[in-house]
């Protein structure tokens, strides 16, 4: 009996340690140092503005170079840095894929096996978890060492890394800023509603949408409120915008304008510095994914299966394309091309100028993971636990 009690005590101690601390180290030592590269897609939307835009086009047609069977479906976002794709899956695992070798270099179970979103910056890898004891974790990507972990609440959004600071929006009513070096919380802003919209950043202003339809602009340095768009007021002197539904999509920023869609079936442009509405257009369907933007156009999808291109200055419709099912991802603008996925299993490429189909490819399952681009590789995934790597037929061309 004494031996049994001792065994149970040891087992309980080990189990508790695993539950609290989880796995503290990833075997990333074989991954090259992560220095800045103009082709990197280090976080959701490709950068802190979340605008999902690159100036060069892909050489079409694209060919499937490789597909990988993952342990489960992938999360909403994957990232790429210096020739590696980092792909978190819904069963709480993370794979690092070497694009040159076309093989999985690292495949690890995340701490406590909870789903996480990933962001990369030089040698930093930040994981934000939906559940768990410590939900924000910072690893040294070169050594695999866990640098710190903090309890940041349940995070159902994508983390944002901006130089020395990590920003995250927790599901249960707060936005936080953490110092990247040691995890010290620099500030916290309590919100009146839940947060499913990831933050975007430009010109020192952090923008995030809330479930109650408010759009919030915070001073990124101090966390103080610069402006808030209140759906309950319409007085122009109050700089209020009467949104008709909650915000689940991530805002994107291009120059001095914030673009955001709502589940109230509208798409709206807002001045980044003042919070004043510039224009709004009715959509007729929910917008739940982030848009993409270049200097002249904004592209966004909606649940009615349509992708729309509107003028960035006026909101005037330029063209629209209808897929055979719900749009499942955010779009990506590559030069004169627009890539996106739909629940009809199809990965589309449209002409940015007129919405004509330039290329399409049928995947094995519905597409809910946002496609990304690194150099001349297009990376996409589907619900059938598959991750695809595409490249042009002339994959050695210079970009």
N, C-alpha and C positions, 0 to 999 in steps of 0.2 A: 504494500500500500504506500509506503514511504517512497519507494522508487517510482511508482506510478504518479504520485503527487509531484515529485521532482521533475519527471518527464513532462507532465502537463504544464508545470510552471515555466520550464524552458521553452516548450512549444508556444505557449501564450506570449512569452517575451519576444520570441523570434517573429511570430505572426504580427504582434503589435508594431515591432520595428519596421516590418515590411509595409504595413498599412500606413504608417506615419511618414516614414522616410522614403519608401519606394526604392527603386533602382537609382543609385546616385551617380552612375557613370555609364556613358555610352562609348563604344569602341570606335570612335571617329578618328583615331590617330593616323589611319591610312588615308584620310581625306586631306587634300592639299589645303594650305592656308587660304583663308577667304579674303582676298584683297578686292578692292573695288574694280568692277568690270562694267563697261557701259551696257552690256547685254544682260546683266543680272536682273532677275525678277524676284527680289528678296522678300517681298511681303505682298499681301493681297492688294490688287490694283497696280502692282509694279513699283509703287513708291508711296511716299507719305500723302500725296494728293489723291491717290487711289484712282487716277484718271485712265488707267489701262490703255496707254497709247505709246507706240514706238514709231519713229519717223520712216523706217524702211519697210518695204513690202517683201513678202515671201515669193520665191520663184515657183510658180505653179506649172503643172499639177504637183501636189504632194503625194509621196508614197509612204506607206506604213513600213517603217524600218524595224520595229520591234514592239511586242506587247508583253506585258508582265502580268502574271496572275498574282494578285495581292490577297491578303488574308481576309479582307472584307471590302466593302465599298469604300471609296475614298471620301474625305471630307470636302467641304465646299471649295477650299483653296489649297493649291500646291504652290511651292516656291522653287526657284532655281538660282544657283549661284556658282560661278566658276566651274561650269561643266557638270554640276551635280543637281539632280532633282530631289527635293525633300518632300515626301508624300506621306502625310498622316492618314490613317485609316480609322473607320468608325469603331473598330474593336480595340482601340487603344494601342496601336502599333505605329512605328515610323520606319520608312524605308528611305535609304539614300542611294540613288541610282547614278552611276557613272555614265554620262552620255557618250563619251569617246569609246569606252569599252562595251557599252550596251549591256551592262550587267548590274545587279543589285550588289552594292559594296557593303552596305550595312542594313540589317533588318532587326529591329529591337522592339521589345515590349516597353511601352511607356510606364512611368511610375503609376502604380495602382491600376494599370490597364484601362485608364479613362481616355476618351477621345480628347484630342488637343488640336489647337491651331498653332501654326509655326511661323516665325519670322526670323530672317537672317540679317546680320550686319557685321561685316568683316569677320572676326573670329567668334562672334556671339551667335548663339542660337537660343531664341526665346520660345518657350512653350506656354500657351494659355489653355487651361483645362476647364471643361464644363463642370466637372464635379471633382471632389477630393478634398484632402486636408490642406495642402499647399498647392494652390492652383496656378501660380505664376512661377516659372522656373527658368533660370539662366545658366546655360552650359557654355564652356569653352569648346568651340567646334573642333579645334585642332587637337586638343588633348582628350576630349570627352569628359572632362571633369565638371561636376556640378559646382557652380560658383556660389549660387544662393537660390533659395526658394522661399516664397512668402504666401500667406493666405490672402489672396486678393478677391475672394468671393467666387461665386459661380460665374464663369466667363463664357458667354454664348456668342462672342464676337471675336474679331481678329486683333491681335496685339499690333501696336504701331511702334517702331523704333525710329527715333529721330536724334541722331548724334548720341548724346550722353543720357538720354531720357527714354523710358519705355512708358507708353500710354496704353491703358486698356479701359474698356467699358464693361462693368460687371452687370449681369442680368438683373440683380436685385438692387437697382437704384443708386449706383454711384459710378463716377468716372475718376480714375486715379492716375497719378504720375509717379513713377519710380526711378530712382537713380540707377543707371545701368551698371555701374561699377560694383555696388554693394546691395542693391535692393531696397535702400531706404526710401520710404514713401515721402515724396516731396509735397504733395497736396492731395486732397480728396474733395470732390464736389458731389453733394447728395442731390439726386434728382427726384422729382415727384412721380416718376413712372419707370417701368422696366425698360431695359436697353437690349435690343437685338440688332441695333445698327452700329457697325464698327466706326471708330473715329477716323477723321481725315484732318490733315494739317497743312496750312500754308500761311505765310506772313505772320507767324506767331499766334495764329488763331486755330484752336482745336474745335472741330465741328462734329456734332453727333446728333442723331435723331432718336426720338423716344416713342414708346408705344402709344402715348396719348396724343401724338401728332405734333408735339413741340419740336422745333429745331433749335439747337443750343449752340452758341458760340462762346468758347471759354478762352481766357488768356492762357496760352500754353505754358508760360513761365510761372504764373502764380495760382492758376485755377480759378480766378475770379471770373464772374459772368460778365461778358462784354455785351451780349444781346441774347434775347430769347424770343422766338416767334410763337405767339400765344394764339391757339385756335379759338379762344373764347372772346377775343376782341377783334374789332375791325377798324378802329380809329387809326388813321394813317399817322397821326402824331405820336401814337404809341409804337410805331414801327412794327405792327403786328400783322401777321399773315394768317387768315382763317383757313387752315388746313382742314380737309374734310375726312381725314382718316389717319391712322397710326403710321409710323415710319418703321419699316423693317429693313429697307434698303440702306446700304452704306452711301453717304453723300460723297460726291467727287468734287474736286476743286480744279478749275482751270483759270489761271490769272486771278482776277478779283471776283470771280463768280462761283457760287456753290450751286450744283445741280442735284436735285433729289426727287425721287418718285415716292408715291404713297400708296397704301392699300386703299385709300379713298379715291383711287382712279384718277389721280392728277400727277403732272410732272411740272416742277417749279424751279425757277432760277432766282437766286437770292444774292444780294451784294455781300461779299465776305466781310467787309470792314464795318458796315452799318447794320446788317441784318434786314435791310429793306428788300421787299419783293421787286424783281425786275420784270418777270413775266410768269404766266402759268398757262398750261394747256390742258384741256380735258383729254383723258386717255380712253375711258370707257372700260377699263379693266385694271386689276391690281398690278402695281409695279413693286416687286419684292427684291429685285436684284439691282446692284449698282449699275450706273451707266458708264459710258466711255466717251472721251472728248478729245478732239484736237483743237486747233485754233479757230475753226469755223463751224464745226458741226458737233452735235451731241447725239449719241446713239444709245437707245435703251429698248429693252424688251418688256413684254407684259404677258399676263396669264391668258390672253386671248390668242396667243401664238404669233403676235406681230412684233417685228423689229421696226422701230421708227428712227428716222434721221430728221432732226430739227435744227434750224439755224441757232447758233449759240447766242446771238445778239437779240433775236426777236422771238424765238420759239416757233417760227413759221415752219410748217411741215415741208420737207424737201422730198422725201419718198418714204414708202413703207413696204415691207415684205412680210408675207404671211407664211409661216411654217404649218405643218399639218397637226401640230400639237402645241402644248404650253412651252414657252421658252424656259429652259432649265438653268441657264447660266447668265452671267454678265457677258457683254460683248468685249472684244479686244480689237482695237484699231491698229493695223499694221500698214503704214503708208496709205495706199488707196484701197486697202482691203479691210473687211470686218469679219472676224471669226466669232462664232458662238455655237452653243449646243442646245438641243431641244429634247423633249421627252419622247419624240418619235424616233429616237436612236440616231439621229442625224447630226453630224458635225458640218456646219455650213461655213462657206466663205462667200461674202457678197462684195460687189464693187461699191466702195464708199461713195462714189459719185452719183450712182443712180439706183442702187439696190439690186442690180442684176446678179444672178448666181454665177460665180466664177468657178467654184469647186465644191463638192460635197462628198461625204464619206459616211457610210453606215456602220455604227459600232454595235456591239452585241447587246447592249442594254441602254436604258434611259440615261441621259447625260445631265448630271446635276453639279459636277465639278467644273469650276471655271477653267477654260483652257488658258494656257500661258505660252509664251515664246521665249526661247533662249538661243541666241545666234540664229542659225537657220533651222532650228528644231521647233516644231509645234508639239506641245505635250497636252494630252487630253485624257479623260477617264470616263468610265461609265459605271452604272450600278451593278453590273455583272462582275464586279471585283477585278476589272481590267484597267491597266494604265497603258496608253498608247504613245509611241514616239513616231512622229512624222517628220520627214524632211523632203526637200525638193529632189527631183530626179538627178539634178546636177548639184549634189549636196556639198561639193567642194568649192562652190562659187564664193567669191568674196563679197561680203556685205558692205 
